[in-house]
Amino acid sequence: MPLYEYRCKKCEKNFEILQRGSEKAVCPECGGKSLEKQFSVFASGGQQSESSGGGMPPSSPGSCSGTGCCG
């Protein structure tokens, strides 16, 4: 199930919810149904070990490591 972020237009609370395909989200604070979907940024934690790097050498600053987060 995907995790979505919303902001309730009634009470202005921000919240995250696990939501199935056609399920309608409801504000857990006030029960409001007028919601605004927020831009969600994926984040992962922890340290990457050498074995999980896909066999690629560590990258130097400013180079692309092939992980999708070049910059």
C-alpha positions, 0 to 999 in steps of 0.5 A: 500500500502506498503512503500519501501525505495530505493537508486537511483544508478544514483544520489545516492538519498535515498527515500521512496515510496508507491508502489502497487504490480507491479508498478515500482519505479522511482527516484523522484529526477532524474527520474532514474530507476536503484534503489537499495532496502534498508533494511527498519526498522519498527518504531512506535511512541507514548506511549503504554497505559495499555489498548493496552498492550494486558493484559500483565504486563509491562516487566522488562529490558531484558525480553520479553514482547511478542511484538516482540522486545525482546532483 
